[in-house]
């Protein structure tokens, strides 16, 4: 009888110890967090700064982290866990700027000040082709409406691709511009392939296409290895050519 009682008491004690242990939680150090901050400058489509830079949204893509700019264009997102983020800045009716693969390791990370412009409304017209692939490439004549200073040509493998999307090749155009066959071949175009050429107006402050000398208005997309303009206008008509 005593032996059985001893065994019972031992069992009860063990259960009590396990219950006490299960109520304890392991305390771990909190993960490192930090802040992203920066400034957005808003322009109208004629290259004049807006009087108020508020209302632009900055979003850590794929997360709930977001904020809006104040009247000076300043913004800040705090409490961001360590990690790699794609970040976008946009405002309805304006362009969208992207910072890709931005690494948060703690502290405050100041992103570059950027220009976002009201989307151009003028629609350029791609009029004709002069020159040919036998001359080393195609040259195109682009007629525009309004006072647009900058028109970008796009070479795509699909006729529906829009100006803000990735392209096989791009080329800054004035009243004319073109694409070299060798460049298109390097970009991946194949002989006999149908290619689609179009243009659009873009916001470009002062002609500085790389953004040096002032805040940038184009961004680099590492996934597609190309630069794209943050603020682009509507797509023009499309001209079809065949890769030699």
C-alpha positions as CSV (number, residue, x, y, z in Angstrom):
1,X,0.0,0.0,0.0
2,X,2.8,2.4,0.9
3,X,4.6,1.5,-2.3
4,X,1.6,2.4,-4.4
5,X,1.0,5.6,-2.5
6,X,4.7,6.6,-3.1
7,X,4.3,5.9,-6.8
8,X,1.1,8.0,-6.9
9,X,2.7,10.9,-5.2
10,X,5.7,10.8,-7.5
11,X,3.4,10.8,-10.5
12,X,1.4,13.8,-9.2
13,X,4.6,15.7,-8.5
14,X,5.9,15.0,-12.0
15,X,2.7,16.2,-13.6
16,X,2.8,19.4,-11.5
17,X,6.4,20.1,-12.6
18,X,5.4,19.6,-16.2
19,X,2.4,21.9,-15.8
20,X,4.6,24.6,-14.3
21,X,7.2,24.3,-17.0
22,X,4.5,24.5,-19.8
23,X,3.4,27.8,-18.3
24,X,6.9,29.3,-18.8
25,X,7.8,31.1,-22.1
26,X,11.3,31.5,-23.5
27,X,12.1,35.2,-23.6
28,X,14.0,36.1,-26.8
29,X,15.5,39.4,-27.8
30,X,13.3,41.4,-30.1
31,X,14.1,41.5,-33.8
32,X,16.0,44.5,-35.1
33,X,13.9,47.2,-36.7
34,X,14.6,50.5,-38.4
35,X,13.1,53.3,-40.4
36,X,12.9,54.3,-44.0
37,X,12.5,58.0,-44.8
38,X,12.9,60.4,-47.7
39,X,11.3,63.1,-49.7
40,X,9.0,63.2,-52.7
41,X,8.9,66.3,-55.0
42,X,5.8,66.7,-57.1
43,X,5.8,68.3,-60.5
44,X,3.1,69.1,-63.0
45,X,3.4,67.8,-66.6
46,X,5.1,71.0,-67.8
47,X,8.1,70.7,-65.5
48,X,7.0,73.2,-62.8
49,X,7.0,72.2,-59.2
50,X,3.7,71.9,-57.5
51,X,3.1,74.3,-54.5
52,X,2.2,71.3,-52.2
53,X,4.0,68.0,-52.1
54,X,1.5,66.2,-49.8
55,X,-0.6,63.2,-50.6
56,X,2.0,60.9,-52.2
57,X,1.8,57.4,-50.8
58,X,5.0,55.4,-50.0
59,X,4.4,51.7,-49.6
60,X,6.7,48.8,-48.7
61,X,5.3,46.4,-51.3
62,X,3.7,43.3,-50.1
63,X,3.4,44.6,-46.5
64,X,1.1,46.7,-44.4
65,X,3.8,49.4,-44.0
66,X,2.9,52.7,-45.7
67,X,2.6,56.4,-45.2
68,X,1.8,59.6,-47.0
69,X,4.0,62.7,-47.6
70,X,3.5,66.0,-45.8
71,X,3.3,69.4,-47.6
72,X,7.1,69.4,-47.9
73,X,7.1,65.9,-49.4
74,X,8.8,64.4,-46.3
75,X,7.8,60.8,-45.3
76,X,8.9,58.3,-42.7
77,X,8.1,54.6,-42.1
78,X,9.4,53.3,-38.7
79,X,9.4,49.9,-37.0
80,X,10.4,48.0,-40.1
81,X,11.9,44.6,-39.4
82,X,15.2,43.5,-41.0
83,X,14.9,42.3,-44.5
84,X,14.9,43.2,-48.2
85,X,12.1,45.4,-49.5
86,X,10.7,46.7,-52.8
87,X,9.4,50.2,-52.1
88,X,7.1,52.3,-54.3
89,X,6.0,56.0,-54.2
90,X,2.9,57.1,-56.1
91,X,0.0,59.6,-56.2
92,X,-3.2,59.3,-58.2
93,X,-2.7,61.1,-61.5
94,X,1.0,61.1,-61.1
95,X,3.8,58.6,-61.9
96,X,5.1,55.8,-59.7
97,X,8.7,55.6,-58.6
98,X,10.3,52.3,-57.4
99,X,13.2,51.5,-55.1
100,X,14.0,47.8,-55.6
101,X,15.8,45.4,-53.3
102,X,16.4,47.9,-50.5
103,X,18.0,46.3,-47.5
104,X,16.9,47.2,-43.9
105,X,19.5,46.3,-41.3
106,X,18.4,48.6,-38.5
107,X,18.8,52.3,-37.9
108,X,17.4,54.9,-40.3
109,X,17.8,54.5,-44.0
110,X,17.4,57.7,-46.0
111,X,16.1,57.0,-49.6
112,X,17.0,59.3,-52.4
113,X,14.7,62.3,-53.0
114,X,12.8,61.7,-56.2
115,X,10.6,63.6,-58.7
116,X,7.1,62.3,-59.5
117,X,5.3,64.3,-62.1
118,X,1.7,64.5,-63.2
119,X,1.3,62.1,-66.0
120,X,1.7,63.7,-69.5
121,X,-1.5,63.7,-71.5
122,X,-0.2,64.4,-75.0
123,X,-0.1,61.4,-77.2
124,X,2.7,61.3,-79.7
125,X,2.1,59.7,-83.1
126,X,4.7,57.4,-84.7
127,X,4.4,58.4,-88.3
128,X,6.6,56.3,-90.5
129,X,9.8,54.3,-91.0
130,X,12.8,55.5,-92.9
131,X,15.9,53.5,-93.3
132,X,15.8,49.7,-93.0
133,X,17.4,46.8,-91.2
134,X,19.9,46.4,-94.1
135,X,21.3,49.8,-93.0
136,X,22.0,48.4,-89.5
137,X,18.7,49.3,-87.9
138,X,15.3,51.1,-88.3
139,X,14.8,54.8,-88.1
140,X,11.4,56.2,-87.2
141,X,9.8,59.6,-87.6
142,X,7.7,60.6,-84.6
143,X,5.3,63.5,-84.8
144,X,4.1,64.9,-81.5
145,X,1.3,67.2,-80.3
146,X,1.6,69.9,-77.7
147,X,4.9,71.1,-76.3
148,X,6.5,67.8,-75.3
149,X,10.2,67.9,-75.1
150,X,10.9,64.2,-74.5
151,X,9.6,61.2,-76.3
152,X,10.8,57.7,-75.6
153,X,10.6,54.9,-78.2
154,X,9.8,51.3,-77.1
155,X,10.6,48.0,-78.9
156,X,8.5,45.2,-77.6
157,X,7.6,41.6,-78.3
158,X,3.9,42.2,-77.6
159,X,1.8,45.0,-79.1
160,X,-0.1,45.6,-75.8
161,X,2.9,46.3,-73.6
162,X,2.4,49.7,-71.9
163,X,5.1,52.4,-71.5
164,X,5.5,51.9,-67.8
165,X,6.2,48.1,-68.2
166,X,9.5,46.4,-69.1
167,X,10.6,46.5,-72.7
168,X,12.9,44.7,-75.0
169,X,14.6,48.0,-75.7
170,X,14.1,51.7,-75.2
171,X,15.5,54.8,-77.0
172,X,15.1,58.5,-76.3
173,X,13.7,60.2,-79.4
174,X,13.3,63.8,-80.5
175,X,11.5,64.2,-83.9
176,X,13.1,60.9,-84.9
177,X,14.9,57.9,-83.4
178,X,15.7,54.3,-84.0
179,X,16.8,50.9,-82.9
180,X,20.0,49.2,-84.1
181,X,19.6,45.5,-85.1
182,X,22.7,44.5,-83.3
183,X,21.4,46.0,-80.1
184,X,18.1,44.2,-80.5
185,X,19.8,41.0,-81.1
186,X,21.9,41.5,-78.0
187,X,18.6,42.1,-76.1
188,X,17.3,38.7,-77.2
189,X,15.4,39.4,-80.5
190,X,15.5,36.4,-82.9
191,X,15.6,36.4,-86.7
192,X,12.1,36.4,-88.1
193,X,10.5,37.6,-84.9
194,X,7.8,40.3,-85.1
195,X,8.7,43.4,-83.1
196,X,6.4,46.2,-82.1
197,X,7.5,49.8,-82.0
198,X,5.7,52.6,-80.1
199,X,6.5,55.8,-78.3
200,X,5.2,57.9,-75.4
201,X,5.9,61.3,-73.8
202,X,7.8,61.2,-70.5
203,X,8.5,63.6,-67.7
204,X,12.2,64.5,-67.8
205,X,13.4,67.5,-65.7
206,X,16.0,69.4,-67.6
207,X,17.2,66.6,-69.9
208,X,19.2,64.8,-67.2
209,X,18.2,61.2,-68.1
210,X,20.3,59.5,-65.4
211,X,19.1,61.7,-62.6
212,X,22.6,63.1,-61.8
213,X,22.7,66.7,-60.8
214,X,19.3,66.5,-59.2
215,X,16.7,64.2,-57.8
216,X,16.1,61.2,-60.1
217,X,12.9,60.7,-62.1
218,X,13.9,57.3,-63.6
219,X,14.5,54.1,-61.7
220,X,16.5,51.0,-62.4
221,X,14.7,47.6,-62.4
222,X,17.2,44.9,-61.6
223,X,14.8,42.1,-62.5
224,X,14.7,43.3,-66.1
225,X,18.1,45.1,-66.1
226,X,16.7,48.4,-67.4
227,X,15.9,52.0,-66.5
228,X,12.3,53.2,-66.7
229,X,10.7,56.6,-66.4
230,X,8.5,57.2,-63.3
231,X,6.0,59.4,-65.2
232,X,5.0,58.3,-68.7
233,X,2.1,59.4,-70.9
234,X,-0.2,57.3,-73.1
235,X,1.0,54.8,-75.6
236,X,1.1,55.9,-79.2
237,X,0.1,53.9,-82.3
238,X,2.2,50.8,-83.0
239,X,4.4,50.0,-86.0
240,X,5.3,46.4,-86.7
241,X,8.7,45.3,-88.1
242,X,10.3,41.9,-88.6
243,X,13.7,41.1,-87.1
244,X,16.1,40.2,-90.0
